[in-house]
């Protein structure tokens, strides 16, 4: 009842703001009611667990509808919605069991039911998404395109991500998670492009199929499943970063600059620590309302910054690959550059390569730990992590040993090719992170596929910068060849 009293106070504040025609104060009061009180003080979870998911869905839907209104809405309609919301919340509180009951300790990183026997059932979440997508379609058909797009984005954050479903699916099948995210984005893009109802319904049905597949993944996992997932996560997420880190380390060793390896190790250590801190910080500091959205925007920004540095490193390697006086170059130019600004460039390259994957990796492991309901299951997650880490170390040793046996010119060329490839991939992925963070709605190009593992998305906003990068790469290579030809 004390939580309900706080909730009602914010509803009264919303009424007062409405009467004053203060839209900002109106939305602030409703957001406090929804996130700070109903969600963060656990009333949402209690209602869903001990009353009914339908009641919770009705409360969430009314608040969502009110948040899309402004102070110019018909007063009688607004008051009726507020009163209905108030009555629903009060009835829900009164319907809670009188005997003692408990809600498991909450973490904003991944909400989960802590029953010892079963994992969290995400069936109500999937049904909520379907019901809300039906409302999105209604808004779109009635000409409220911006409202429909906004609501579609809210469904992604409020249901798929906030429920913890995204983390669980991402920990077990990253491709399914990426495909599901792409489907959410495509629905918004189609609406922005003025697509037909049939196209949007087809995109929604594809999303629903993916959610049905996801439901199977979120069922209670065996201990060996948890081991396998934990093993794959660190191997999958760490491999891209490992390629860049290994390339920089091999570069330093091959050029006789092993004394500068502290550049790599310090960047690696800082990135790991900040990855863990970021995973917690984004959820607790920024708050539940915008935590997921903030994380997506930050990940996109980090990726795009990494692209600039990787592109620079790639050309730096390529420009030096054809040097004819390697002994003098190794003893002089690399050492000189490492004592100047390029040492910072290498540090940031390693840092961003690791940090880009780090926070998401931490979140995936936390999702697995929440899914592990016994000490034995938790041990299997830990064992999978250690095994995956060991596999990464073996891969690193192989890459390092192989790179030291080949001539430095083909090594530099091969490394620069890998770095350029990853730069183009990161551009596509970075742009899509910004899309998921609701920075903008993408413009879809019909007929093109989505190939997430190479960062290829059928949107103008991702393909244009990738095309520009490829053109710059070609021009840069031609300029380098021309300079080398003139020198010869």
N, C-alpha and C positions, 0 to 999 in steps of 0.2 A: 504493500500500500504506500510505503514511503516513496518508492520508485514511481508509482502511478501519480502521486502528488506532484513530484517534480515534472513528470510528463505533462500533466494538466496545466501546470504553471506556464510551460512553454507554449501550450496551445492558447492560453489566455494572452500571452505575449504576442503570439501570431495574430490573434484577433485585433489587439490594440494597434499593431503595426498596419494591419489591413485598413482599419478605420482612418489611420493617419496617411494612407496612400504611400507608405514607406516600403517599397518592394525589397530593399536590401535587408531591412530589419525583419521583414516577414520571412524571407528565406533563411536568415540566420536562426530565427526561433525554431522553424520547422526542422532545420538540419540538426540543431541541438536536441530536439525531441527525438529525432530518428536515430542519430548516431551516438551522441553523448549519453543519452538516457536509455532509450528503448534497447539499443544494441549493446553499448558498452557496459551498462549496469545489469546485463544478462536477462532482462525481461523477455527479450525476443526468444532466447533459447528456452527459457522456462515455458513460455506459451507454446512454442513449437513442440516441446517434449511432453508437457503435461496437460495441455488443453487440446489444440489441434493445429496442424499445419495450415488448414484453411483459414482459421482465425488470424494467424500470423500473416498469411498472404494478403488477407483483406486489409489489415492494418498497414502493411507495407505499400500496398497499392494505393490506398487513399492518401498516404503521406506523399508518395511519388507524384500523384496527380496534383496535389496541392503545391508541390514544389515547382511544377510547371506553370502554375497560374501566377498572375501578378496582381497588383493592388487595384487594377481596373476591372477585375472579374465581378460579375453580379454578386452583390452582397448576400442575398438570400441563399444563393447556391453555395457560396463560400461558407456561410454559417452552418448550413445543413451538413456539409462535409466535415467541418470541425466537430460538430455535435455527434455525428455518426462515429467518427474516430474516437472521441472521448468515451462514448458508450461502449464501443468495442473493447477498448483498453480496460475500462472498469469491469466489464463482464468477464474478461479474460483473467484479470487478477482475482476476482471472486470465485472463478472456476478452478483456480489452482488448488491442489490438495491441501487439506488442513494439517495433515500429519507432516512430520519432518521429511524432507527430501533434499537432494543435493544436485548442484550443477558443477561439473568438473572444473578445476582451475582453468581459466581461459588464457590463451595466448593469441595475440592478433596475427601471429605468423601462420597458424593453421588451426581452424576450429575443427574439433572432432568430437564425436560421441565417445565417451571413455568406458563404455560397457566392456567388461572383461571377456564377454563371449562373442561379440560381433563388432565389425567395423561400422563406421557411420554409413547409414543408408542415405544415399543422395537422390533417391527416387523423387522425394518431394521437391528437391532443387530443380531437377530436370522438368518436372511438371510445371513448376513456377516459371521456368524459362519459356516453355511452350505457351502457357497462358499469357505471359507478358508479350511474347512475340505476336500473338494474335491481336493484342491491343496496338502494337506497333503497326501492324498491317492496317488496322482500322484508322489510325491517325494518318497514315500515308494516303489511304484512299479518300479521306476527307479533306486532303490538301494541306495538312499540317506536317509538311516534310521535315522541317527543322526539329519539331517536337518528336517526330518518329525516329529521326537519327539520334537525337539526344537520349531517348528512352532505350534505343538499341544498345548504345554504349553503356548506359547505366545497368542494363541487364548483365552485361559481361562482368562489370565490377561487383555489382550488388549480389549476384547469384553465383555465377561460375567461379569467380576469383575469391570473393569474400567467404564463401562457404568452405573453402579449402579444397574444392574439387579439382581446380586447376593444378594445384601443387601435387596432389595424389596422382593424377593422370600424368603430369609431366615427369614425375619420378619413375613411373613405370613404362611409359611409352611416349617419348618426347615428340615423335612424329605425329601421333594422334593429337597431342596438345597443340602443336603448331598448326595442324590442319583445322582444328576447332577454332583457334584464334583467327585464322584466315577466313573462316566462314562467317564469324561475327563481323569482321571488317568488310567482307564482300556485301553483306546485307546493307550496311550503311552506305557503301560506295554505289550500289545499285539504286538506292533511293535518291542519293545525291544526283545521279545521272538521269533520273526520271524514268527508270525502267518500268516495265509493265507489271501488273499484279502477278501474272503467271511466273515471271522471272524471279520475283522476290519470294513467292511461295516455294519455288524450286530450290532457291538458296536456303530458305528456312528448313525445308525438308532434309536437305543435305546436312545441315547443322544438327537436326534432331537425330539423324542416323548416327552421326559421330558421338553425340551425347549418349545414345543407347550403347554404343561400343564402350564408351567411357565408364558407364555404370558397371559393366562386367569387370573392369579393371579395379574398381573401387571396392569390390567385395573383399571379404576377409582373406588375406594372403597367408600362404603357408610360410614357415620359417625359411625354407629354401628359396621361395619366391623373393622374399625380402633380401636374402643374400645376393641373389642374381641382380635385382634392381639396384642394390647399393653398389655392386661391382660395376655395373654398366654406367651408372651416373658419373662416377669419378673418371672412368675411362673415356666416356663420351665428352663430358664437359671439359676435361683437362687436356684432351689431345690437341685441339687447335692452339691453345696457349702454349703447350709443350713444343710445338713445331717452331714457334717464334723464339721461345726461350732457348731451345737447343741451337737454333741458328745463330743467335747472338753469342752464346757461349763458345760454339765452334769457331765463329769468326774471331773472337778474342784469342783463343788458343792457337789457331792457325797463323795468326798474325804476330805471334810472340808477345801477346799482351795479357798473359794469364794473371798478372798482378792486378788487372782491372776487373777481375771477376766479381769483386765486391759490389760493382755496379749492378750486376744481375741479381746477386743474392739479396742485397738490400731492397731492391725493387720488388722482388718476389715475396720477401717477408712482409713488407708494408702492405702489399696488395692482398695477401691472405688475411692479415689482421683487419684491414679495412673492409674486406668482403664480409667477414663475420659481423663486424660492427654495423655495417650498412644494412644487412639483413634484419637485424634487430631494430636499428635506429629508424628505418623508414616506416616500420609498423608501429613503434611506440611514440616516436617524436612527432611524426606528421599526423598521426591519428587515423582512425578507421575510415573516415570519410574519403580521404584522398590518398591513402597509403599506396594502394595498388596503382593508381593513376600516376602518382609521383614516381614510383619505382620504374614504371614503363618509360616515362619521359627521361629519367636519369640514365637508364640503360641505353636508350637511343642516343642520348648526348655523348655518353662514353664511347659508344661504337663509332660515331661519326668523328669524334676527336681522334680515336685510334686510327681511323682511315687516313687522316692527314699525316700522322707520324709514320704509318706503314708505307704510304706512298713515298714519303721522303727517304725512308730507309731503303726502299726498293731501288730508287734511282741512284742513291749513294753507292749501293753495292754494284749496280749495273755500270755506272760510270767508271768504277775502278776495276771492273772485271777484265778489261782489255789492256791494263797497264803492262808495259813491256819490261819494266824494271822492278819486278816484285820484291827482290831482296832489299833494295833501297826504299821502296814504298813501305814495306812491312816495318823496317827499322825506323823510318822517319815519319811519313805522313799519318799513318794510323795512330802512332803514339802521340803525335802532336795534336791531332784532332780529338783524341780521347782526353787530352789534358785541357781541352777547351770546351766549346759548346756542345760538340757531338756526344760527349759523355752523358750530358743531361738528356739528349735526344734518345740515346740507347736506354737510359734509365726509365724514361717515360714510356718507351715502346714496350719494354718488359712489363712495367707496372700495369699499363692499360690492357695488355694481352691477358694477364691473369685476373685483374680486377673485373674485367668485362664479364667473365664467366663466374667469378667467385660468389657473389651474393645470391645468384639464382641457384648455384650448387648447394649452398647452405640451406636455402629454403626447401629444396628437394629432399635433403637428408632429414630435415625436421619433419617433413610430411611423412617420410618412412618411419621415423621414430614414433610419431603419433599413431601410425598404423600398427606398430609393434605393441602387442598387448601383454607381453610377458617378458621377464628377464632373458629367457632363451631367445625370443624373437629379437630383442634389442641387441643381444650378442651377435646374432646373425647379420644384422645391419652393420655393426662394427666390423665384423669379419669381412663382409663384402667390401667395405670401404678400404680396409687394409690390403686386401687382395688386389683391388683395383689400383691402389697407390703403388703396390709392388709391380704390377704390370706396366704402369706408366714409367716407373724407374727403369725397367728393362728396355722399354721402347726408347727412352732417352739415351741409354747407354749404347744401344744399337745405332741410333741416328748419329750420335757423337763419334762413335768408332768408325762408322762408314764415311762420315764427312772428312775425317782426318786422313783417310787413305786416298782420297781423290785430289786431283790437281785443283789449285785454288781458283783458277778462272772458271771451270765448269761449276765448281761449288758456289761461287758468287752468282753466276747466272741462274743456276737452279734455285738458289735461295730467293733471289729477286723475283723469279717467276711465281713461286709459292706465295710470296708476300703480296705481289700484285693481284693474284687470284683472290686471296683472302680480303684484300682491300675492297674489291668489287662486291664480294659476298657481304661484307660488313656494311657497305652502303645500303644494300637492299634490306638487310635485317634491321639496321639502325633506323631507317625511314619507317619501317613497319612497327618498330617499338614506339615511335612518336605517334603513329596512327592509333595504336592500342591505348596510348596515353591521352587520346582525344585532342591532340594538338591540331589535327585537321582531319577531314574526311577524304579518302583517296578517290581518284578518278579512275574507274575501271576501264580496261581495254578488253572488249569481248573477244572470245576465241583463244586467248592466251592461257596457258596452264599456270598453276602455282607449283613451283619446285623449291620447297623451303630449304633443302639441304645445300643448294647453291645460291640461296638468296634471291631467287627469281620470283617476282610477284607481278601479276598482270595489272599494274597501276602506273599511271603516268609519273607520279611523284617519286617512285622508286626506280623506274627504268630510265628516265631522263638523266639523273645524276650518274647512273651506272654507264650510260652511253657516253656522257661527257668525260668520265674517267678513262674509258677505253680510248676515246679520241686523243685525250691528253697523253695517254701512255704511248700511243702510236707516234704522235708528234714528238714526244720526248725522245723516243728511241731513234727516230730519224735525225733529230738534232745531234744526238750523241754520235751516231755513225758518221755524220757529216764532219763533226769536229775531229774524230779519229782519222778520217780520210785526209783532212787538211794537214794534220800533224805528220802523217806518213808521207 
